[in-house]
């Protein structure tokens, strides 16, 4: 018999995040321990897995049942902006800490996300999205 393999399945509009660990350096060169960082309202980490998104309502009219079709309507979702590998800054209090196979993760609802950092720009200058008014 083969051993069972476990995997995490993220549901709904949630993100599985690997939190940023360790110490942080201040502008003056001082290192802040993790206990000093716990008072901050925001936290950062890397997105490991993204849920399917926000469920969309089914607009199927039950009065129009088609007897000739055997197809079952599949659930539909509004996808999330976050992608695997993004760096995400989120509200610390909204995250739920879990441990899966010895690794620490946070499950964060999409509504708690403040900003995403994605490293797929073609030029080397940091730029702001064109959608943001200046």
PyMOL CGO cylinders between C-alpha atoms (Angstrom):
from pymol import cmd
from pymol.cgo import CYLINDER

trace = [
    CYLINDER, 0.00, 0.00, 0.00, 1.14, 3.50, -0.71, 0.3, 1, 1, 1, 1, 1, 1,
    CYLINDER, 1.14, 3.50, -0.71, 1.14, 6.04, 2.12, 0.3, 1, 1, 1, 1, 1, 1,
    CYLINDER, 1.14, 6.04, 2.12, -1.49, 8.75, 2.04, 0.3, 1, 1, 1, 1, 1, 1,
    CYLINDER, -1.49, 8.75, 2.04, -0.31, 12.16, 0.91, 0.3, 1, 1, 1, 1, 1, 1,
    CYLINDER, -0.31, 12.16, 0.91, -1.62, 15.25, 2.68, 0.3, 1, 1, 1, 1, 1, 1,
    CYLINDER, -1.62, 15.25, 2.68, -2.13, 18.58, 0.99, 0.3, 1, 1, 1, 1, 1, 1,
    CYLINDER, -2.13, 18.58, 0.99, -3.68, 21.85, 2.03, 0.3, 1, 1, 1, 1, 1, 1,
    CYLINDER, -3.68, 21.85, 2.03, -6.62, 23.08, -0.01, 0.3, 1, 1, 1, 1, 1, 1,
    CYLINDER, -6.62, 23.08, -0.01, -7.34, 26.75, 0.49, 0.3, 1, 1, 1, 1, 1, 1,
    CYLINDER, -7.34, 26.75, 0.49, -11.05, 27.52, 0.25, 0.3, 1, 1, 1, 1, 1, 1,
    CYLINDER, -11.05, 27.52, 0.25, -12.99, 30.62, -0.71, 0.3, 1, 1, 1, 1, 1, 1,
    CYLINDER, -12.99, 30.62, -0.71, -11.36, 34.02, -0.76, 0.3, 1, 1, 1, 1, 1, 1,
    CYLINDER, -11.36, 34.02, -0.76, -8.44, 33.14, 1.50, 0.3, 1, 1, 1, 1, 1, 1,
    CYLINDER, -8.44, 33.14, 1.50, -4.68, 33.07, 1.10, 0.3, 1, 1, 1, 1, 1, 1,
    CYLINDER, -4.68, 33.07, 1.10, -2.15, 30.67, 2.60, 0.3, 1, 1, 1, 1, 1, 1,
    CYLINDER, -2.15, 30.67, 2.60, 0.81, 32.84, 3.59, 0.3, 1, 1, 1, 1, 1, 1,
    CYLINDER, 0.81, 32.84, 3.59, 4.31, 31.94, 4.79, 0.3, 1, 1, 1, 1, 1, 1,
    CYLINDER, 4.31, 31.94, 4.79, 4.94, 34.75, 7.30, 0.3, 1, 1, 1, 1, 1, 1,
    CYLINDER, 4.94, 34.75, 7.30, 8.07, 36.83, 7.33, 0.3, 1, 1, 1, 1, 1, 1,
    CYLINDER, 8.07, 36.83, 7.33, 10.30, 35.61, 10.14, 0.3, 1, 1, 1, 1, 1, 1,
    CYLINDER, 10.30, 35.61, 10.14, 13.26, 37.00, 12.03, 0.3, 1, 1, 1, 1, 1, 1,
    CYLINDER, 13.26, 37.00, 12.03, 14.43, 40.40, 12.99, 0.3, 1, 1, 1, 1, 1, 1,
    CYLINDER, 14.43, 40.40, 12.99, 13.92, 43.68, 11.22, 0.3, 1, 1, 1, 1, 1, 1,
    CYLINDER, 13.92, 43.68, 11.22, 16.42, 46.51, 10.90, 0.3, 1, 1, 1, 1, 1, 1,
    CYLINDER, 16.42, 46.51, 10.90, 15.51, 50.12, 11.70, 0.3, 1, 1, 1, 1, 1, 1,
    CYLINDER, 15.51, 50.12, 11.70, 16.72, 53.18, 9.77, 0.3, 1, 1, 1, 1, 1, 1,
    CYLINDER, 16.72, 53.18, 9.77, 19.40, 53.70, 12.45, 0.3, 1, 1, 1, 1, 1, 1,
    CYLINDER, 19.40, 53.70, 12.45, 20.76, 50.19, 12.03, 0.3, 1, 1, 1, 1, 1, 1,
    CYLINDER, 20.76, 50.19, 12.03, 19.16, 48.69, 15.14, 0.3, 1, 1, 1, 1, 1, 1,
    CYLINDER, 19.16, 48.69, 15.14, 17.67, 45.21, 14.89, 0.3, 1, 1, 1, 1, 1, 1,
    CYLINDER, 17.67, 45.21, 14.89, 14.20, 44.77, 16.35, 0.3, 1, 1, 1, 1, 1, 1,
    CYLINDER, 14.20, 44.77, 16.35, 13.34, 41.33, 17.76, 0.3, 1, 1, 1, 1, 1, 1,
    CYLINDER, 13.34, 41.33, 17.76, 10.10, 39.57, 16.85, 0.3, 1, 1, 1, 1, 1, 1,
    CYLINDER, 10.10, 39.57, 16.85, 8.56, 40.58, 20.21, 0.3, 1, 1, 1, 1, 1, 1,
    CYLINDER, 8.56, 40.58, 20.21, 8.88, 44.27, 19.30, 0.3, 1, 1, 1, 1, 1, 1,
    CYLINDER, 8.88, 44.27, 19.30, 7.33, 43.63, 15.89, 0.3, 1, 1, 1, 1, 1, 1,
    CYLINDER, 7.33, 43.63, 15.89, 4.21, 42.03, 17.40, 0.3, 1, 1, 1, 1, 1, 1,
    CYLINDER, 4.21, 42.03, 17.40, 2.76, 45.44, 18.28, 0.3, 1, 1, 1, 1, 1, 1,
    CYLINDER, 2.76, 45.44, 18.28, 2.54, 46.48, 14.62, 0.3, 1, 1, 1, 1, 1, 1,
    CYLINDER, 2.54, 46.48, 14.62, -0.84, 46.43, 12.91, 0.3, 1, 1, 1, 1, 1, 1,
    CYLINDER, -0.84, 46.43, 12.91, 0.43, 45.04, 9.58, 0.3, 1, 1, 1, 1, 1, 1,
    CYLINDER, 0.43, 45.04, 9.58, 2.47, 41.96, 8.78, 0.3, 1, 1, 1, 1, 1, 1,
    CYLINDER, 2.47, 41.96, 8.78, 4.09, 40.66, 5.63, 0.3, 1, 1, 1, 1, 1, 1,
    CYLINDER, 4.09, 40.66, 5.63, 4.67, 37.29, 4.06, 0.3, 1, 1, 1, 1, 1, 1,
    CYLINDER, 4.67, 37.29, 4.06, 4.77, 35.30, 0.84, 0.3, 1, 1, 1, 1, 1, 1,
    CYLINDER, 4.77, 35.30, 0.84, 1.67, 33.79, -0.74, 0.3, 1, 1, 1, 1, 1, 1,
    CYLINDER, 1.67, 33.79, -0.74, 2.03, 30.01, -0.93, 0.3, 1, 1, 1, 1, 1, 1,
    CYLINDER, 2.03, 30.01, -0.93, -1.44, 29.16, -2.20, 0.3, 1, 1, 1, 1, 1, 1,
    CYLINDER, -1.44, 29.16, -2.20, -4.57, 31.07, -3.21, 0.3, 1, 1, 1, 1, 1, 1,
    CYLINDER, -4.57, 31.07, -3.21, -8.17, 29.95, -2.80, 0.3, 1, 1, 1, 1, 1, 1,
    CYLINDER, -8.17, 29.95, -2.80, -10.51, 29.82, -5.81, 0.3, 1, 1, 1, 1, 1, 1,
    CYLINDER, -10.51, 29.82, -5.81, -11.98, 33.25, -5.02, 0.3, 1, 1, 1, 1, 1, 1,
    CYLINDER, -11.98, 33.25, -5.02, -15.27, 34.81, -4.06, 0.3, 1, 1, 1, 1, 1, 1,
    CYLINDER, -15.27, 34.81, -4.06, -18.20, 32.52, -4.94, 0.3, 1, 1, 1, 1, 1, 1,
    CYLINDER, -18.20, 32.52, -4.94, -20.60, 33.97, -7.51, 0.3, 1, 1, 1, 1, 1, 1,
    CYLINDER, -20.60, 33.97, -7.51, -24.35, 33.42, -7.24, 0.3, 1, 1, 1, 1, 1, 1,
    CYLINDER, -24.35, 33.42, -7.24, -26.01, 30.94, -9.57, 0.3, 1, 1, 1, 1, 1, 1,
    CYLINDER, -26.01, 30.94, -9.57, -28.47, 32.79, -11.78, 0.3, 1, 1, 1, 1, 1, 1,
    CYLINDER, -28.47, 32.79, -11.78, -30.00, 29.55, -13.07, 0.3, 1, 1, 1, 1, 1, 1,
    CYLINDER, -30.00, 29.55, -13.07, -33.81, 29.75, -13.17, 0.3, 1, 1, 1, 1, 1, 1,
    CYLINDER, -33.81, 29.75, -13.17, -35.18, 26.55, -11.59, 0.3, 1, 1, 1, 1, 1, 1,
    CYLINDER, -35.18, 26.55, -11.59, -38.35, 26.94, -13.69, 0.3, 1, 1, 1, 1, 1, 1,
    CYLINDER, -38.35, 26.94, -13.69, -36.32, 26.38, -16.84, 0.3, 1, 1, 1, 1, 1, 1,
    CYLINDER, -36.32, 26.38, -16.84, -35.04, 22.90, -16.03, 0.3, 1, 1, 1, 1, 1, 1,
    CYLINDER, -35.04, 22.90, -16.03, -33.77, 21.17, -19.13, 0.3, 1, 1, 1, 1, 1, 1,
    CYLINDER, -33.77, 21.17, -19.13, -34.77, 17.55, -19.05, 0.3, 1, 1, 1, 1, 1, 1,
    CYLINDER, -34.77, 17.55, -19.05, -32.54, 16.63, -21.98, 0.3, 1, 1, 1, 1, 1, 1,
    CYLINDER, -32.54, 16.63, -21.98, -29.30, 17.70, -20.31, 0.3, 1, 1, 1, 1, 1, 1,
    CYLINDER, -29.30, 17.70, -20.31, -27.49, 15.78, -17.62, 0.3, 1, 1, 1, 1, 1, 1,
    CYLINDER, -27.49, 15.78, -17.62, -25.00, 18.55, -16.90, 0.3, 1, 1, 1, 1, 1, 1,
    CYLINDER, -25.00, 18.55, -16.90, -24.73, 19.76, -13.34, 0.3, 1, 1, 1, 1, 1, 1,
    CYLINDER, -24.73, 19.76, -13.34, -23.88, 23.47, -13.06, 0.3, 1, 1, 1, 1, 1, 1,
    CYLINDER, -23.88, 23.47, -13.06, -20.32, 23.97, -11.83, 0.3, 1, 1, 1, 1, 1, 1,
    CYLINDER, -20.32, 23.97, -11.83, -19.60, 26.54, -9.13, 0.3, 1, 1, 1, 1, 1, 1,
    CYLINDER, -19.60, 26.54, -9.13, -18.19, 29.83, -10.39, 0.3, 1, 1, 1, 1, 1, 1,
    CYLINDER, -18.19, 29.83, -10.39, -15.76, 32.12, -8.58, 0.3, 1, 1, 1, 1, 1, 1,
    CYLINDER, -15.76, 32.12, -8.58, -14.45, 35.67, -8.93, 0.3, 1, 1, 1, 1, 1, 1,
    CYLINDER, -14.45, 35.67, -8.93, -10.67, 35.09, -8.88, 0.3, 1, 1, 1, 1, 1, 1,
    CYLINDER, -10.67, 35.09, -8.88, -8.42, 36.94, -6.43, 0.3, 1, 1, 1, 1, 1, 1,
    CYLINDER, -8.42, 36.94, -6.43, -5.70, 39.40, -7.40, 0.3, 1, 1, 1, 1, 1, 1,
    CYLINDER, -5.70, 39.40, -7.40, -3.06, 37.61, -5.34, 0.3, 1, 1, 1, 1, 1, 1,
    CYLINDER, -3.06, 37.61, -5.34, -0.99, 34.89, -7.01, 0.3, 1, 1, 1, 1, 1, 1,
    CYLINDER, -0.99, 34.89, -7.01, 1.38, 32.26, -5.67, 0.3, 1, 1, 1, 1, 1, 1,
    CYLINDER, 1.38, 32.26, -5.67, 4.76, 33.85, -4.95, 0.3, 1, 1, 1, 1, 1, 1,
    CYLINDER, 4.76, 33.85, -4.95, 3.49, 37.40, -4.32, 0.3, 1, 1, 1, 1, 1, 1,
    CYLINDER, 3.49, 37.40, -4.32, 4.66, 39.28, -1.26, 0.3, 1, 1, 1, 1, 1, 1,
    CYLINDER, 4.66, 39.28, -1.26, 1.60, 40.43, 0.67, 0.3, 1, 1, 1, 1, 1, 1,
    CYLINDER, 1.60, 40.43, 0.67, 1.15, 43.01, 3.42, 0.3, 1, 1, 1, 1, 1, 1,
    CYLINDER, 1.15, 43.01, 3.42, -1.98, 42.33, 5.49, 0.3, 1, 1, 1, 1, 1, 1,
    CYLINDER, -1.98, 42.33, 5.49, -3.71, 43.24, 8.75, 0.3, 1, 1, 1, 1, 1, 1,
    CYLINDER, -3.71, 43.24, 8.75, -2.02, 41.16, 11.46, 0.3, 1, 1, 1, 1, 1, 1,
    CYLINDER, -2.02, 41.16, 11.46, -5.16, 40.52, 13.53, 0.3, 1, 1, 1, 1, 1, 1,
    CYLINDER, -5.16, 40.52, 13.53, -7.04, 38.98, 10.59, 0.3, 1, 1, 1, 1, 1, 1,
    CYLINDER, -7.04, 38.98, 10.59, -4.56, 36.14, 10.06, 0.3, 1, 1, 1, 1, 1, 1,
    CYLINDER, -4.56, 36.14, 10.06, -5.07, 32.72, 11.66, 0.3, 1, 1, 1, 1, 1, 1,
    CYLINDER, -5.07, 32.72, 11.66, -1.88, 30.82, 12.54, 0.3, 1, 1, 1, 1, 1, 1,
    CYLINDER, -1.88, 30.82, 12.54, -1.64, 27.15, 11.62, 0.3, 1, 1, 1, 1, 1, 1,
    CYLINDER, -1.64, 27.15, 11.62, 1.13, 24.56, 11.58, 0.3, 1, 1, 1, 1, 1, 1,
    CYLINDER, 1.13, 24.56, 11.58, 1.13, 22.00, 8.78, 0.3, 1, 1, 1, 1, 1, 1,
    CYLINDER, 1.13, 22.00, 8.78, 3.80, 19.30, 8.71, 0.3, 1, 1, 1, 1, 1, 1,
    CYLINDER, 3.80, 19.30, 8.71, 6.11, 21.34, 10.93, 0.3, 1, 1, 1, 1, 1, 1,
    CYLINDER, 6.11, 21.34, 10.93, 5.83, 24.56, 8.87, 0.3, 1, 1, 1, 1, 1, 1,
    CYLINDER, 5.83, 24.56, 8.87, 4.12, 27.71, 10.20, 0.3, 1, 1, 1, 1, 1, 1,
    CYLINDER, 4.12, 27.71, 10.20, 1.54, 29.41, 7.96, 0.3, 1, 1, 1, 1, 1, 1,
    CYLINDER, 1.54, 29.41, 7.96, -1.13, 32.06, 8.21, 0.3, 1, 1, 1, 1, 1, 1,
    CYLINDER, -1.13, 32.06, 8.21, -4.54, 31.88, 6.61, 0.3, 1, 1, 1, 1, 1, 1,
    CYLINDER, -4.54, 31.88, 6.61, -5.50, 35.42, 5.62, 0.3, 1, 1, 1, 1, 1, 1,
    CYLINDER, -5.50, 35.42, 5.62, -8.86, 36.54, 4.18, 0.3, 1, 1, 1, 1, 1, 1,
    CYLINDER, -8.86, 36.54, 4.18, -8.61, 38.56, 0.98, 0.3, 1, 1, 1, 1, 1, 1,
    CYLINDER, -8.61, 38.56, 0.98, -10.35, 41.49, 2.69, 0.3, 1, 1, 1, 1, 1, 1,
    CYLINDER, -10.35, 41.49, 2.69, -7.37, 41.88, 5.09, 0.3, 1, 1, 1, 1, 1, 1,
    CYLINDER, -7.37, 41.88, 5.09, -4.84, 42.35, 2.27, 0.3, 1, 1, 1, 1, 1, 1,
    CYLINDER, -4.84, 42.35, 2.27, -3.42, 45.86, 2.10, 0.3, 1, 1, 1, 1, 1, 1,
    CYLINDER, -3.42, 45.86, 2.10, -0.95, 45.60, -0.78, 0.3, 1, 1, 1, 1, 1, 1,
    CYLINDER, -0.95, 45.60, -0.78, 0.71, 43.04, -3.04, 0.3, 1, 1, 1, 1, 1, 1,
    CYLINDER, 0.71, 43.04, -3.04, 4.26, 43.12, -4.36, 0.3, 1, 1, 1, 1, 1, 1,
    CYLINDER, 4.26, 43.12, -4.36, 4.84, 41.14, -7.54, 0.3, 1, 1, 1, 1, 1, 1,
    CYLINDER, 4.84, 41.14, -7.54, 8.24, 40.85, -9.20, 0.3, 1, 1, 1, 1, 1, 1,
    CYLINDER, 8.24, 40.85, -9.20, 7.29, 40.66, -12.86, 0.3, 1, 1, 1, 1, 1, 1,
    CYLINDER, 7.29, 40.66, -12.86, 8.15, 44.13, -14.11, 0.3, 1, 1, 1, 1, 1, 1,
    CYLINDER, 8.15, 44.13, -14.11, 10.08, 44.41, -17.32, 0.3, 1, 1, 1, 1, 1, 1,
    CYLINDER, 10.08, 44.41, -17.32, 12.08, 47.50, -16.36, 0.3, 1, 1, 1, 1, 1, 1,
    CYLINDER, 12.08, 47.50, -16.36, 14.31, 47.95, -13.34, 0.3, 1, 1, 1, 1, 1, 1,
    CYLINDER, 14.31, 47.95, -13.34, 12.69, 51.12, -11.99, 0.3, 1, 1, 1, 1, 1, 1,
    CYLINDER, 12.69, 51.12, -11.99, 9.99, 50.81, -9.37, 0.3, 1, 1, 1, 1, 1, 1,
    CYLINDER, 9.99, 50.81, -9.37, 6.78, 52.13, -10.85, 0.3, 1, 1, 1, 1, 1, 1,
    CYLINDER, 6.78, 52.13, -10.85, 3.20, 52.62, -9.76, 0.3, 1, 1, 1, 1, 1, 1,
    CYLINDER, 3.20, 52.62, -9.76, 0.35, 50.90, -11.61, 0.3, 1, 1, 1, 1, 1, 1,
    CYLINDER, 0.35, 50.90, -11.61, -1.13, 53.01, -14.39, 0.3, 1, 1, 1, 1, 1, 1,
    CYLINDER, -1.13, 53.01, -14.39, -4.58, 52.61, -12.81, 0.3, 1, 1, 1, 1, 1, 1,
    CYLINDER, -4.58, 52.61, -12.81, -3.61, 54.62, -9.73, 0.3, 1, 1, 1, 1, 1, 1,
    CYLINDER, -3.61, 54.62, -9.73, -4.40, 58.37, -10.05, 0.3, 1, 1, 1, 1, 1, 1,
    CYLINDER, -4.40, 58.37, -10.05, -1.42, 60.64, -9.53, 0.3, 1, 1, 1, 1, 1, 1,
]
cmd.load_cgo(trace, "trace")
